Amino acid sequence: MNVPSDLKYTESHEWVKLGKNNETATIGLTDFAQEELTDIVYLDLPKVGDEIEAGTECAVVESVKAASDIYAPLSGKVTEVNQAVLDDPAIVNEDAFGKGWLFKIKLADPVELDELLSDSDYEEILSEKESQDEDEEEEK
């Protein structure tokens, strides 16, 4: 599982890449999320100018398997949306941490950055989830 060390993460499997001076952030879905969803076929992203609040639903991703909400990792104003993934959602599956980014925001409160997970914290959550999944499989 790919977990770049230069990003921050959420328990709901979004990643955050901070811009200059921690004033802006690029947001996307993690490798784990795109693998769990399988083939992504549709994205409903916030619009430029939308105000989003940390922890709230701000977008929807649909795959051949399921539809899931995307939660805002930070509060702020949407400054850019990745038109390429709207036109071709499969880009998220192909390059979740690169061309598959979803949107960018101008941060409302940089203190919220302290609530995000480091790469090692996120990897720990993934390994715990993997252990739970294995336990569930053994019970079947």
C-alpha positions as CSV (number, residue, x, y, z in Angstrom):
1,M,0.0,0.0,0.0
2,N,1.4,3.4,-1.0
3,V,1.5,5.9,1.8
4,P,3.7,8.9,0.8
5,S,5.5,10.5,3.8
6,D,5.1,14.1,2.6
7,L,1.3,14.0,3.0
8,K,-1.2,14.2,5.9
9,Y,-4.1,11.8,6.2
10,T,-7.6,11.3,7.7
11,E,-9.2,8.2,9.2
12,S,-11.8,8.4,6.4
13,H,-9.0,7.9,3.8
14,E,-8.4,11.3,2.3
15,W,-5.0,12.8,1.9
16,V,-3.8,16.4,2.2
17,K,-0.8,18.0,0.6
18,L,0.0,21.4,2.1
19,G,1.0,24.3,-0.1
20,K,3.3,27.2,0.6
21,N,3.1,28.6,4.2
22,N,0.3,26.0,5.0
23,E,-2.3,28.4,3.5
24,T,-3.5,26.1,0.8
25,A,-4.1,22.3,0.6
26,T,-4.6,19.8,-2.2
27,I,-7.0,17.0,-1.3
28,G,-7.5,13.5,-2.7
29,L,-8.4,9.9,-2.0
30,T,-5.7,7.5,-0.6
31,D,-4.5,4.4,-2.4
32,F,-6.3,2.3,0.1
33,A,-9.6,4.1,-0.6
34,Q,-9.4,3.7,-4.4
35,E,-8.4,0.1,-4.0
36,E,-11.4,-0.6,-1.8
37,L,-13.8,1.2,-4.1
38,T,-12.3,-0.6,-7.2
39,D,-13.3,1.1,-10.5
40,I,-14.3,4.7,-9.9
41,V,-17.0,5.7,-12.4
42,Y,-18.3,9.1,-11.1
43,L,-17.3,12.0,-8.9
44,D,-19.4,14.8,-7.5
45,L,-17.0,17.4,-6.2
46,P,-17.5,20.8,-4.5
47,K,-17.6,23.9,-6.7
48,V,-15.0,26.6,-6.8
49,G,-16.0,29.1,-4.1
50,D,-17.8,26.6,-1.9
51,E,-17.0,26.9,1.8
52,I,-16.3,23.4,3.3
53,E,-16.0,22.5,7.0
54,A,-13.6,19.9,8.4
55,G,-15.3,16.6,9.1
56,T,-18.4,17.2,6.9
57,E,-19.4,15.5,3.7
58,C,-18.2,17.6,0.8
59,A,-18.2,15.2,-2.2
60,V,-19.3,11.8,-3.4
61,V,-17.4,9.1,-5.2
62,E,-19.1,6.3,-7.0
63,S,-17.6,3.0,-8.2
64,V,-18.9,-0.1,-9.8
65,K,-19.0,-1.4,-6.2
66,A,-20.5,1.4,-4.1
67,A,-21.1,5.1,-3.6
68,S,-19.2,6.8,-0.7
69,D,-19.0,10.2,0.8
70,I,-15.8,12.2,0.8
71,Y,-15.2,14.2,4.0
72,A,-13.4,17.5,4.2
73,P,-10.2,17.0,6.0
74,L,-9.9,20.7,6.7
75,S,-12.1,23.8,6.6
76,G,-11.7,26.4,3.9
77,K,-12.8,27.8,0.6
78,V,-12.5,25.6,-2.6
79,T,-10.1,27.4,-5.0
80,E,-9.8,24.7,-7.7
81,V,-11.4,21.5,-8.8
82,N,-9.6,18.8,-10.9
83,Q,-11.6,18.9,-14.1
84,A,-9.6,15.9,-15.5
85,V,-11.0,13.5,-12.8
86,L,-14.5,14.8,-13.4
87,D,-14.1,14.0,-17.1
88,D,-12.3,10.6,-16.4
89,P,-12.8,9.4,-12.8
90,A,-10.6,6.3,-13.5
91,I,-7.6,8.7,-13.1
92,V,-8.1,8.4,-9.3
93,N,-7.6,4.6,-9.6
94,E,-4.5,5.1,-11.8
95,D,-2.7,7.9,-9.9
96,A,-4.4,8.6,-6.6
97,F,-1.5,10.7,-5.3
98,G,-0.7,12.5,-8.5
99,K,-3.0,13.4,-11.4
100,G,-5.9,11.9,-9.4
101,W,-6.2,14.8,-6.8
102,L,-9.7,16.1,-6.3
103,F,-9.7,19.7,-5.2
104,K,-7.7,22.5,-3.6
105,I,-8.7,24.8,-0.7
106,K,-7.5,27.9,1.0
107,L,-7.4,27.0,4.7
108,A,-9.7,28.8,7.1
109,D,-7.9,27.5,10.2
110,P,-4.3,26.1,9.9
111,V,-4.6,24.8,13.5
112,E,-6.8,22.0,12.1
113,L,-3.6,20.6,10.5
114,D,-2.8,19.3,14.0
115,E,-5.8,16.9,13.8
116,L,-4.5,15.2,10.7
117,L,-2.6,11.9,10.7
118,S,1.0,11.5,9.8
119,D,2.0,8.8,7.3
120,S,3.1,6.4,10.2
121,D,-0.2,7.0,12.1
122,Y,-2.2,6.3,8.9
123,E,-0.2,3.2,8.2
124,E,-0.9,2.0,11.7
125,I,-4.7,2.4,11.1
126,L,-4.4,0.5,7.8
127,S,-2.6,-2.4,9.5
128,E,-5.2,-2.5,12.3
129,K,-7.9,-2.6,9.6
130,E,-6.1,-5.4,7.8
131,S,-5.9,-7.4,11.0
132,Q,-9.6,-6.9,11.6
133,D,-10.4,-8.0,8.0
134,E,-8.3,-11.1,8.5
135,D,-10.1,-11.9,11.7
136,E,-13.5,-11.6,10.0
137,E,-12.4,-13.9,7.2
138,E,-11.3,-16.5,9.7
139,E,-14.7,-16.4,11.4
140,K,-16.5,-17.2,8.2
